[in-house]
Amino acid sequence: MHELSIAQNIIEIVEENARIHKLSSVSEVDIELGTMSGVVPEVLEFSLKIAVKDTLLEKARICFQIIQAVARCNKCLKEFIPEDIYTQCPYCEGVYFDIIRGRELQVKSIKVDEF
């Protein structure tokens, strides 16, 4: 379950930014998560609920923005939504494609109520 280590990393990122900006609390954290990131959103959410105890994020609302994966076929150059990494292009049945969106896993924003 690598989502727990990802959750801990998210907490570290937020706490480091809070220290830099001298914040004593965080009210909301927005996370972008691509459907091809290799992370299961429900498991990450569960892991974060456990990991935030006794941190600045303990009372923060954590929001996920799921980014739908989009691929571009290397043969016909058309874009499509892949089901998984073994998907064929629905236009030409090519098997080689590049994921152009959907691998995201990042803290998009941190919100505070202090200001």
Summary of the structure (lengths in Angstrom):
residues: 115
radius of gyration: 17.5
end to end distance: 37.1
largest distance: 54.6
contacts: 318
relative contact order: 0.25
helix: 25%
strand: 28%
